[in-house]
Amino acid sequence: MTDAPDGYHLETRLVHDGQKRTPYGETSEALFLTQGFIYESAETAERRFLNEEQGYSYTRYSNPTITMFEERMASFEGAEAAQATATGMAAVTAAMMGQVQAGDHVVAARALFGSCRWIVEDLFPRFGVGCTLVDGPDLDAWRQAVRPETKAFLLETPSNPSLEIIDIAGVAAIAHEAGATLTVDNVFATPLFQKPLALGADCVVYSATKHIDGQGRCLGGVILASTEFIETKVQQFLRMTGPSISPFNAWVLLKGLETLPLRVERQTETAGFLADALHDHESVRRLIYPGRPDHPQADLIRRQMSGGSTMIALDIEDGKAGAFRFMNALRLTKISNNLGDAKSLVTHPATTTHGRFTPELRAEMGITDGLVRLSVGLEHRDDLLADLRQALEQV
Ligand SMILES: *Cc1c(COP(=O)(O)O)cnc(C)c1O
């Protein structure tokens, strides 16, 4: 783990950074569950609205608890600025919408989280923004997709659910050569294992709903970039359209950051243990785990990630029927479309999160009928292994 610019290690900063104490001297971060703020005088209100005086005015714009979460996230990511949002999708939508206007064009990797793909593929064309989807790992495909009006690139790595890896530095270089920006959805890697900004990306987005909360309670999102990017592309869009995070959710997520390294490191260790133990099981046609040396992109993973992942993809024998028998036989591991939780969760992408795509499109994204995505939680690894093994026996 690297040293902080101010000399403190990451774990220390995630416990302390961003905290603003009130005169009461509270230990824990204060929760400012308020819509608005009182002005001392009419003149103060006037100056705040003219932006001549710093201070809070309305929680749709900003709020001290939300600021604490944003500052802690910015410290974590090594970003100049952060802007929290109500959900991960609000973060992706604002980050991308804030960068384009009618006539512009975006290039995105085709293996995207379902809703992210809908934004660029279905929503953008309604407003005159063109979109080309490419095979993310193929750098030539990104190059060939560029048009004179290309303004922004979007990718997710490792991708959901097939855990495919995209070369962030390589794609960033192509984007910059084309005068475009690169936005990376970094949910699967978490801020602990991959730093897209340091690799050349211009903007990073998270669904804080996942590992940042880590205990399945609150929705949230965050956009991280340079101050200039946030102020010119994102802030006005968010303030005026209003997908603000609740101060309560920001507070839960702020506390989640204190324990994120402990949780994600343990979950990743367990995931590596399970991947090794189940890799050769006769009911597993293929197991994909970014922490294993047999991942087809192991070299790239070593270059751009500092840890595996809390996620494993398993292609179960006998397609959908086999996958369903496996999932229904699990006792400890629960069936859910969520991930990054303390509880281990499995998803069958072909019939849920990616069910709206044709079988051909799913095949392009590496989603077979037998694919099961496993999000590894905080249970004891031996209990999880026993559960997964007994369920695999039912396949
Ligand atoms: C969950 C998720 C999102 C959306 O986040 P919400 O908080 O559910 O809106 C976006 N991208 C990825 C990769 C995700 O896993």
The ligand as an SDF file (V2000), in Angstrom:
LIG
                    3D

 15 15  0  0  0  0  0  0  0  0999 V2000
  -23.9790   -1.8460   -9.9230 C   0  0  0  0  0  0  0  0  0  0  0  0
  -23.2110   -1.2670  -11.0160 C   0  0  0  0  0  0  0  0  0  0  0  0
  -23.5890   -0.0510  -11.6110 C   0  0  0  0  0  0  0  0  0  0  0  0
  -24.8330    0.6920  -11.2050 C   0  0  0  0  0  0  0  0  0  0  0  0
  -24.8420    1.0770   -9.8710 O   0  0  0  0  0  0  0  0  0  0  0  0
  -26.1810    1.3690   -9.0210 P   0  0  0  0  0  0  0  0  0  0  0  0
  -25.6540    1.8480   -7.7120 O   0  0  0  0  0  0  0  0  0  0  0  0
  -26.9380    0.0890   -8.9540 O   0  0  0  0  0  0  0  0  0  0  0  0
  -26.9380    2.4170   -9.7690 O   0  0  0  0  0  0  0  0  0  0  0  0
  -22.7960    0.4320  -12.6340 C   0  0  0  0  0  0  0  0  0  0  0  0
  -21.6930   -0.2170  -13.0540 N   0  0  0  0  0  0  0  0  0  0  0  0
  -21.3080   -1.3910  -12.5070 C   0  0  0  0  0  0  0  0  0  0  0  0
  -20.0880   -2.0660  -13.0170 C   0  0  0  0  0  0  0  0  0  0  0  0
  -22.0350   -1.9480  -11.4640 C   0  0  0  0  0  0  0  0  0  0  0  0
  -21.6600   -3.1150  -10.9240 O   0  0  0  0  0  0  0  0  0  0  0  0
  1  2  1  0
  2  3  1  0
  2 14  2  0
  3  4  1  0
  3 10  2  0
  4  5  1  0
  5  6  1  0
  6  7  2  0
  6  8  1  0
  6  9  1  0
 10 11  1  0
 11 12  2  0
 12 13  1  0
 12 14  1  0
 14 15  1  0
M  END
$$$$
